Amino acid sequence: MSSNDKTEASPSFIGNESPSQPIAGNWDSEEETDIVSPETPCQHVEPDDFVYKVLSVYQIVQHQRDIIDEVNNVLNLSPPVARTILNHFNWDKERLLENYFESTPHEFFQRAQVLNPFEIDIPSPPEAYNPSLDDLACEICFCSDLEHFGLGCGHNYCVECWKQYLVNKTCSEGLTHTITCPAANCNILVDYATYLALVDDLKVVERYKQLTANTFVKCNTLMRWCPAPNCSYVIEANYMGPKAVECKCGHQFCFSCGENWHEPVACNLLKNWLSIIEDPETTNWIYHNTKKCPQCQVSIQKFGGCEHMVCRNLSCLYQFCWLCLQPWRWHSLDWFRCRLFAEAAERRARLEQENSSDTRVRVQYYKDCYISHMQSMKKERKLYAEIQAKINDKELGIRWIEVQFLRDAIDAMCQCRSILMYSYVFAFYLKNNNQKEIFEYNQKDLETATDRISECLQQEITVENLYDIKKKVIELSQYCQQRRHVLLSYVREGNEKGWWDCKEATLPSPF
């Protein structure tokens, strides 16, 4: 069975797209290797050449060190300097080396906010402070009888002020590799080794390392944190795409959007669906008070002024008319009549408003089906533990080995529930045609088969009926798997042949 055939542990309404996943584990030792060793990564290969592997915290740290070593082998830099420069270039060593050889060393290090190590001796991290600085007054607290340290830029502070400054930057502002010298006009960065040598609060150091790893993963477009709560694993793939990946913790999710695996519905349609069912009041307000930029689709609210609009998305800056949403340059042409477009849009809006009651009913129907299958799956996932507790009762006279078939049956049933749940989202966006009718026939067949196995598993298991239940459950499980395969195969075939006309909902407010 491929990883595409497995379903997530617990679907949720809210997506987990965030590189700020909390991390636990030993950052600097190989203790993590007994879970996932660097030599034997958890690697999966899909039939279409999509390959991914699950990385532990230790492997992420080791990956960083390997990149630092590769850069040092070429540029002969110290590891702290190399790490700081790699952060500046988002850990893209090819771009780093290209910039280094296309500019002078002075320009290169200045852009990276690092002192040129070939021109000045950069102070070592202050495991042992420099006594020659102790006669100087700290530029923050003005004390002259404390240990002092400086980055080599000429600004020296006592170690206690350094600690307080770094702790504040990390805990209050969430900064790591962008922390600069405390001096007002100095942009020299505090390197990784210096930070660890100065800060002695273990909780702050742990937070700093978490943020540092998060930054590294965020810079790598082919890495994504597992969104499961309290999971510290990272998924690395050979390309970014809407594929099912399964973490070592057992959680399965979409590598593209980070949501629970949601075949057959596409990522953009699922996001649109969740926005409709999660917060109907906000959706309603956005529909009536904003319009989307015709070019980049960013939502825009108009507060007043003329109809000439300029999108404030810096990557867009498209100019258009608020009334007709056509390019603003057309309004200077003799043949163009803005009001014609605006009136046509108003007519469409009136027709949509007339059909709004039907829309509300339609949305509610698909929402009810979606939630019903979600709730059923959550309930059915508890069946295994409930049956196990009953089997442990010595009075039943059933050995646990005799009911191992139930695990496979419940897994198959929950897989089907997940497919059914998202199939209703997929059907919501489909236009009515022959292909949709065939899809709904297959959907109904799978739904019936899943309900039948669910009813069978609800029966009380005894010594007398164990054989009959086992035979029936195995037969129903096999049939469910067949119907699930038929449904997904039909959707995939439709994707390849362009049968499905699915678009994000541009509906009047359904609430």
C-alpha positions as CSV (number, residue, x, y, z in Angstrom):
1,M,0.0,0.0,0.0
2,S,1.4,3.4,-0.9
3,S,1.5,6.3,1.5
4,N,-1.2,7.9,-0.6
5,D,-3.6,5.2,0.6
6,K,-3.3,6.1,4.3
7,T,-5.3,8.7,6.1
8,E,-4.6,11.2,8.8
9,A,-5.1,10.6,12.5
10,S,-7.5,13.4,13.2
11,P,-8.8,15.8,10.6
12,S,-9.2,19.4,11.7
13,F,-10.8,22.6,10.4
14,I,-7.7,24.7,11.0
15,G,-4.6,24.4,8.9
16,N,-1.1,24.2,10.4
17,E,1.0,26.1,8.0
18,S,3.7,27.4,10.2
19,P,7.4,27.0,10.3
20,S,7.4,28.0,14.0
21,Q,6.7,24.4,15.1
22,P,7.8,23.8,18.7
23,I,10.8,21.5,18.8
24,A,12.0,19.2,21.5
25,G,15.2,17.1,21.6
26,N,18.9,17.3,22.0
27,W,20.3,19.7,19.5
28,D,24.0,19.0,19.8
29,S,24.3,15.3,20.4
30,E,23.5,12.1,18.5
31,E,20.8,11.0,21.0
32,E,18.1,11.5,18.3
33,T,19.8,8.9,16.0
34,D,18.2,6.1,17.9
35,I,14.9,7.4,16.5
36,V,15.9,8.3,12.9
37,S,19.6,7.9,12.3
38,P,21.4,10.1,9.7
39,E,22.6,7.0,8.0
40,T,19.2,5.4,7.6
41,P,16.6,8.1,7.0
42,C,12.9,7.2,6.8
43,Q,12.5,7.4,3.1
44,H,9.5,6.8,0.9
45,V,9.2,6.5,-2.8
46,E,5.9,7.1,-4.7
47,P,5.1,5.6,-8.1
48,D,5.4,9.1,-9.8
49,D,8.9,9.6,-8.4
50,F,7.8,11.8,-5.5
51,V,10.4,11.0,-2.8
52,Y,10.4,12.2,0.8
53,K,12.2,11.4,4.0
54,V,11.6,12.2,7.6
55,L,14.4,14.1,9.4
56,S,15.0,14.3,13.2
57,V,16.2,17.4,15.0
58,Y,19.7,16.0,15.0
59,Q,19.6,15.4,11.3
60,I,18.5,19.1,10.7
61,V,21.5,20.3,12.8
62,Q,23.8,17.9,11.0
63,H,22.5,19.2,7.7
64,Q,23.4,22.7,8.7
65,R,26.9,21.7,9.7
66,D,27.4,19.9,6.4
67,I,26.5,23.0,4.5
68,I,28.8,25.1,6.7
69,D,31.7,22.7,6.0
70,E,31.1,22.9,2.3
71,V,31.3,26.7,2.4
72,N,34.4,26.6,4.6
73,N,36.2,24.2,2.3
74,V,36.0,26.9,-0.4
75,L,36.3,30.2,1.5
76,N,38.4,29.0,4.5
77,L,36.1,30.8,7.1
78,S,35.4,30.0,10.7
79,P,32.2,28.1,11.3
80,P,30.5,31.1,13.1
81,V,31.2,33.4,10.3
82,A,30.1,30.9,7.6
83,R,26.9,30.3,9.5
84,T,26.1,34.0,9.7
85,I,26.8,34.5,6.0
86,L,24.6,31.5,5.1
87,N,21.8,32.9,7.1
88,H,22.1,36.1,5.1
89,F,21.8,34.2,1.8
90,N,18.9,32.0,3.2
91,W,21.2,28.9,3.3
92,D,21.7,29.0,-0.5
93,K,25.4,28.1,-0.7
94,E,25.5,28.4,-4.5
95,R,24.2,32.0,-4.4
96,L,26.6,32.7,-1.6
97,L,29.6,31.5,-3.5
98,E,28.4,33.3,-6.7
99,N,28.2,36.6,-4.8
100,Y,31.5,36.1,-3.1
101,F,33.4,35.7,-6.4
102,E,31.6,38.5,-8.2
103,S,32.5,41.1,-5.6
104,T,35.4,42.2,-3.5
105,P,35.8,40.6,0.0
106,H,35.2,44.0,1.6
107,E,31.9,44.5,-0.2
108,F,30.8,40.9,0.3
109,F,31.3,40.9,4.1
110,Q,29.8,44.4,4.4
111,R,26.6,43.3,2.7
112,A,26.4,40.2,5.0
113,Q,26.9,42.5,8.0
114,V,30.0,40.6,9.1
115,L,33.5,42.0,9.9
116,N,36.0,40.9,7.2
117,P,37.9,38.1,8.9
118,F,40.8,38.6,6.6
119,E,41.3,42.2,7.7
120,I,40.6,42.0,11.4
121,D,40.9,39.5,14.2
122,I,37.3,38.8,15.3
123,P,37.1,38.2,19.1
124,S,36.4,34.6,20.2
125,P,33.2,34.0,22.1
126,P,33.7,35.0,25.6
127,E,34.2,31.8,27.5
128,A,37.2,33.7,28.9
129,Y,36.6,37.5,28.8
130,N,39.3,40.0,27.7
131,P,40.7,41.6,30.8
132,S,42.1,44.5,28.8
133,L,38.5,45.8,28.3
134,D,37.7,45.9,32.0
135,D,39.0,49.4,32.5
136,L,36.4,50.7,30.0
137,A,32.9,51.8,31.0
138,C,30.0,49.7,29.6
139,E,28.2,51.9,27.1
140,I,24.8,50.7,28.5
141,C,25.1,50.6,32.3
142,F,28.3,52.7,32.5
143,C,29.9,50.4,35.0
144,S,33.7,49.9,34.6
145,D,34.4,47.1,37.1
146,L,32.6,44.3,35.2
147,E,33.7,41.8,32.6
148,H,33.4,43.3,29.1
149,F,33.1,42.0,25.6
150,G,32.8,43.4,22.0
151,L,32.2,41.9,18.6
152,G,35.3,43.6,17.2
153,C,33.3,46.6,15.8
154,G,34.6,48.9,18.6
155,H,31.5,48.8,20.8
156,N,32.1,47.1,24.2
157,Y,29.6,46.2,26.8
158,C,29.6,44.3,30.1
159,V,28.7,40.6,29.9
160,E,25.6,41.1,32.0
161,C,24.2,43.8,29.7
162,W,25.0,41.5,26.7
163,K,23.0,38.7,28.3
164,Q,20.0,40.9,29.0
165,Y,20.1,42.3,25.5
166,L,20.2,38.9,23.8
167,V,17.6,37.4,26.0
168,N,15.2,40.3,25.2
169,K,15.8,40.0,21.5
170,T,15.1,36.3,21.4
171,C,12.2,36.0,23.9
172,S,10.4,39.3,23.3
173,E,11.1,39.9,19.6
174,G,11.7,36.3,18.4
175,L,15.0,37.2,16.7
176,T,18.0,34.9,16.1
177,H,20.4,35.4,13.2
178,T,19.3,39.1,12.7
179,I,20.4,40.2,16.2
180,T,22.9,43.1,15.7
181,C,25.4,44.8,18.0
182,P,23.5,46.9,20.6
183,A,25.1,50.2,19.3
184,A,22.6,52.4,17.6
185,N,24.3,52.7,14.2
186,C,26.1,49.4,14.1
187,N,24.7,46.5,11.9
188,I,27.3,43.8,12.8
189,L,25.5,40.6,13.5
190,V,25.9,38.5,16.6
191,D,27.0,35.0,15.5
192,Y,25.7,31.7,16.7
193,A,28.7,30.7,18.8
194,T,28.9,34.1,20.5
195,Y,25.2,33.9,21.5
196,L,25.6,30.5,23.0
197,A,28.7,31.6,25.0
198,L,27.1,34.7,26.4
199,V,23.6,33.4,27.3
200,D,23.6,30.9,30.2
201,D,19.8,30.5,30.6
202,L,19.0,27.0,29.2
203,K,15.4,27.8,28.4
204,V,16.5,30.9,26.3
205,V,19.2,28.9,24.6
206,E,16.6,26.2,23.7
207,R,14.3,28.8,22.3
208,Y,17.1,30.3,20.3
209,K,18.0,27.0,18.8
210,Q,14.3,26.3,18.0
211,L,14.0,29.6,16.1
212,T,17.3,29.0,14.4
213,A,16.2,25.6,13.1
214,N,12.8,27.1,12.1
215,T,14.6,29.7,10.0
216,F,16.7,27.0,8.3
217,V,13.6,24.9,7.4
218,K,11.7,28.0,6.3
219,C,14.6,28.9,3.9
220,N,14.4,25.4,2.4
221,T,11.4,25.3,0.1
222,L,11.6,21.5,0.0
223,M,11.2,21.1,3.8
224,R,8.2,21.3,6.0
225,W,7.6,20.8,9.8
226,C,5.2,18.1,10.7
227,P,2.1,20.0,11.8
228,A,1.1,17.5,14.5
229,P,1.2,18.9,18.0
230,N,4.5,18.5,19.8
231,C,6.1,16.7,16.9
232,S,9.8,17.7,16.2
233,Y,10.2,16.0,12.8
234,V,10.7,17.6,9.4
235,I,9.7,16.2,6.0
236,E,12.1,16.8,3.1
237,A,10.9,16.0,-0.4
238,N,12.4,16.1,-3.9
239,Y,9.8,18.6,-5.1
240,M,6.9,20.6,-3.7
241,G,3.5,19.3,-4.6
242,P,0.1,18.2,-3.3
243,K,1.3,14.8,-2.1
244,A,0.5,12.7,1.0
245,V,3.4,12.4,3.4
246,E,3.5,10.5,6.6
247,C,5.6,11.5,9.6
248,K,7.3,9.1,12.1
249,C,4.7,10.2,14.6
250,G,2.0,8.7,12.4
251,H,0.4,12.0,11.2
252,Q,-0.3,12.2,7.5
253,F,-0.7,15.5,5.8
254,C,-0.4,17.3,2.4
255,F,3.1,18.4,1.7
256,S,1.9,21.4,-0.3
257,C,-0.5,23.1,2.1
258,G,0.2,21.4,5.4
259,E,-3.4,20.4,5.9
260,N,-4.4,16.8,6.8
261,W,-4.3,14.7,3.6
262,H,-7.4,15.7,1.6
263,E,-7.6,13.7,-1.6
264,P,-9.7,14.1,-3.8
265,V,-10.1,17.9,-3.3
266,A,-7.4,20.3,-4.4
267,C,-5.5,22.5,-1.8
268,N,-7.0,25.8,-3.0
269,L,-10.5,24.5,-3.0
270,L,-10.1,23.1,0.5
271,K,-8.8,26.4,1.7
272,N,-11.7,28.2,0.2
273,W,-14.2,25.6,1.7
274,L,-12.7,26.0,5.2
275,S,-13.0,29.8,5.0
276,I,-16.7,29.3,4.2
277,I,-17.6,26.9,7.0
278,E,-15.3,28.2,9.7
279,D,-16.2,31.9,9.9
280,P,-19.4,32.6,7.9
281,E,-19.7,36.2,9.4
282,T,-16.3,37.1,8.1
283,T,-16.9,35.5,4.8
284,N,-20.2,37.4,4.5
285,W,-18.5,40.8,5.4
286,I,-15.6,40.2,2.9
287,Y,-18.1,39.3,0.1
288,H,-20.1,42.5,0.6
289,N,-17.3,45.0,1.4
290,T,-14.3,44.0,-0.7
291,K,-13.3,43.2,-4.2
292,K,-10.4,41.2,-5.5
293,C,-7.6,42.7,-7.6
294,P,-8.3,41.3,-11.1
295,Q,-4.6,40.4,-11.5
296,C,-3.3,39.0,-8.1
297,Q,-6.7,38.3,-6.4
298,V,-5.8,40.2,-3.2
299,S,-8.9,41.4,-1.4
300,I,-9.2,45.2,-1.4
301,Q,-11.5,47.5,0.6
302,K,-12.3,50.9,-0.8
303,F,-12.7,53.8,1.8
304,G,-13.5,56.6,-0.6
305,G,-12.1,58.7,-3.5
306,C,-12.4,58.1,-7.2
307,E,-12.8,54.8,-9.0
308,H,-9.1,54.6,-10.0
309,M,-7.6,51.8,-7.9
310,V,-3.9,50.8,-7.6
311,C,-3.3,47.4,-6.0
312,R,-0.9,47.9,-3.0
313,N,0.6,44.4,-3.4
314,L,4.2,45.4,-4.2
315,S,4.5,42.4,-6.6
316,C,1.4,43.5,-8.5
317,L,0.6,47.3,-8.5
318,Y,-2.2,46.7,-11.0
319,Q,-4.3,49.7,-11.9
320,F,-8.0,49.1,-12.5
321,C,-11.5,50.6,-12.2
322,W,-13.4,49.8,-8.9
323,L,-16.8,49.7,-10.7
324,C,-16.1,47.5,-13.7
325,L,-12.7,45.9,-12.6
326,Q,-11.3,46.5,-16.1
327,P,-7.8,48.0,-16.7
328,W,-7.8,51.7,-15.9
329,R,-6.0,52.5,-19.2
330,W,-9.1,51.4,-21.1
331,H,-11.1,54.4,-19.6
332,S,-9.3,56.8,-21.9
333,L,-10.4,55.0,-25.1
334,D,-13.4,56.2,-27.0
335,W,-15.0,52.8,-27.5
336,F,-14.9,51.8,-23.9
337,R,-17.9,52.4,-21.7
338,C,-17.3,51.6,-18.0
339,R,-21.0,51.8,-17.1
340,L,-21.8,48.9,-19.5
341,F,-19.5,46.6,-17.5
342,A,-20.7,47.9,-14.2
343,E,-24.4,47.4,-15.2
344,A,-23.7,43.9,-16.3
345,A,-22.0,43.1,-13.0
346,E,-25.0,44.6,-11.2
347,R,-27.4,42.3,-13.1
348,R,-25.3,39.3,-12.3
349,A,-25.3,40.3,-8.6
350,R,-29.1,40.6,-8.6
351,L,-29.4,37.1,-10.2
352,E,-27.0,35.7,-7.6
353,Q,-29.0,37.3,-4.8
354,E,-32.2,35.7,-6.1
355,N,-30.5,32.3,-6.0
356,S,-28.9,32.9,-2.6
357,S,-31.5,30.9,-0.7
358,D,-30.7,27.9,-2.9
359,T,-27.0,28.5,-2.3
360,R,-27.5,28.5,1.4
361,V,-29.3,25.2,1.3
362,R,-26.6,23.7,-1.0
363,V,-23.7,24.8,1.2
364,Q,-25.5,23.5,4.3
365,Y,-26.1,20.1,2.7
366,Y,-22.4,19.6,1.8
367,K,-21.3,21.0,5.2
368,D,-23.5,18.5,7.0
369,C,-22.2,15.6,5.0
370,Y,-18.6,16.8,5.6
371,I,-19.0,17.1,9.3
372,S,-21.0,13.9,9.6
373,H,-18.2,11.8,8.2
374,M,-15.6,13.6,10.2
375,Q,-17.5,12.9,13.5
376,S,-18.0,9.3,12.4
377,M,-14.3,8.8,11.8
378,K,-13.4,10.3,15.2
379,K,-15.8,8.0,16.9
380,E,-14.7,4.9,14.9
381,R,-11.1,5.5,15.7
382,K,-11.9,4.9,19.3
383,L,-13.4,1.5,18.5
384,Y,-10.1,-0.3,18.6
385,A,-9.3,0.8,22.2
386,E,-12.9,0.0,23.3
387,I,-12.7,-3.5,21.8
388,Q,-9.3,-4.1,23.3
389,A,-10.5,-3.2,26.7
390,K,-13.3,-5.7,26.4
391,I,-11.0,-8.4,25.2
392,N,-8.7,-7.9,28.2
393,D,-11.7,-8.9,30.3
394,K,-10.8,-12.5,31.2
395,E,-14.4,-13.5,31.5
396,L,-15.0,-13.2,27.7
397,G,-12.7,-16.1,27.0
398,I,-11.3,-14.6,23.8
399,R,-7.6,-14.3,23.1
400,W,-6.3,-11.0,21.8
401,I,-4.5,-12.7,18.9
402,E,-7.9,-13.8,17.6
403,V,-9.2,-10.3,17.0
404,Q,-6.1,-8.7,15.4
405,F,-8.1,-8.5,12.1
406,L,-10.1,-5.6,13.7
407,R,-7.1,-3.2,13.5
408,D,-7.0,-3.6,9.7
409,A,-10.7,-3.3,9.4
410,I,-10.9,-0.1,11.5
411,D,-8.0,1.4,9.6
412,A,-9.7,0.7,6.3
413,M,-13.0,2.1,7.5
414,C,-11.3,5.4,8.7
415,Q,-9.5,5.7,5.3
416,C,-12.8,5.5,3.6
417,R,-14.3,8.0,6.0
418,S,-11.6,10.5,5.2
419,I,-12.0,10.0,1.5
420,L,-15.8,10.5,1.8
421,M,-15.4,13.6,4.0
422,Y,-13.2,15.4,1.4
423,S,-15.2,14.0,-1.5
424,Y,-18.2,16.1,-0.5
425,V,-15.9,19.2,-0.6
426,F,-14.8,18.1,-4.1
427,A,-18.4,17.6,-5.2
428,F,-19.4,21.0,-3.9
429,Y,-17.2,22.7,-6.5
430,L,-18.1,20.4,-9.4
431,K,-20.4,21.6,-12.2
432,N,-23.3,19.3,-13.0
433,N,-22.4,17.0,-15.9
434,N,-22.2,13.3,-16.7
435,Q,-18.9,12.9,-15.0
436,K,-20.2,14.3,-11.8
437,E,-23.1,11.9,-11.8
438,I,-20.7,9.0,-12.2
439,F,-18.6,10.4,-9.4
440,E,-21.6,10.7,-7.1
441,Y,-22.7,7.1,-7.9
442,N,-19.2,5.9,-6.8
443,Q,-19.3,8.1,-3.8
444,K,-22.7,6.7,-2.7
445,D,-21.5,3.2,-3.2
446,L,-18.4,3.8,-1.0
447,E,-20.6,5.5,1.6
448,T,-23.0,2.5,1.8
449,A,-20.1,0.0,2.1
450,T,-18.5,2.1,4.8
451,D,-21.7,2.4,6.8
452,R,-22.2,-1.4,6.6
453,I,-18.8,-2.2,8.0
454,S,-19.3,0.4,10.7
455,E,-22.6,-1.3,11.8
456,C,-20.9,-4.7,11.8
457,L,-18.1,-3.4,14.1
458,Q,-20.6,-2.1,16.5
459,Q,-21.8,-5.6,17.3
460,E,-20.9,-7.2,20.6
461,I,-18.2,-9.8,20.1
462,T,-18.5,-13.1,21.9
463,V,-16.9,-16.5,21.6
464,E,-20.0,-17.8,19.8
465,N,-20.2,-15.1,17.1
466,L,-16.4,-14.3,16.7
467,Y,-15.9,-16.5,13.6
468,D,-19.0,-15.0,11.8
469,I,-18.1,-11.4,12.6
470,K,-14.5,-12.0,11.5
471,K,-15.6,-13.4,8.1
472,K,-18.1,-10.6,7.5
473,V,-15.7,-7.9,8.6
474,I,-12.9,-9.1,6.4
475,E,-15.2,-9.3,3.4
476,L,-16.6,-5.8,4.0
477,S,-13.1,-4.4,4.5
478,Q,-12.0,-5.8,1.2
479,Y,-15.0,-4.4,-0.6
480,C,-14.6,-1.0,1.0
481,Q,-11.0,-0.9,-0.2
482,Q,-12.1,-1.8,-3.7
483,R,-14.8,0.9,-3.8
484,R,-12.3,3.5,-2.4
485,H,-9.8,2.6,-5.1
486,V,-12.5,2.9,-7.8
487,L,-13.5,6.4,-6.6
488,L,-10.0,7.7,-6.4
489,S,-9.0,6.2,-9.7
490,Y,-12.0,7.9,-11.4
491,V,-11.0,11.2,-9.9
492,R,-7.4,10.8,-10.9
493,E,-8.4,9.8,-14.4
494,G,-10.6,12.9,-14.6
495,N,-7.7,15.1,-13.5
496,E,-5.6,13.7,-16.3
497,K,-8.3,14.1,-18.9
498,G,-9.6,17.4,-17.8
499,W,-13.1,16.3,-16.9
500,W,-13.5,18.3,-13.7
501,D,-14.5,22.0,-13.9
502,C,-13.6,23.0,-10.3
503,K,-13.3,26.7,-9.4
504,E,-13.1,28.5,-6.1
505,A,-16.5,29.6,-4.9
506,T,-17.5,33.1,-6.1
507,L,-20.9,32.8,-4.4
508,P,-23.2,35.3,-2.8
509,S,-23.0,35.1,0.9
510,P,-24.4,31.7,1.9
511,F,-25.2,32.8,5.4
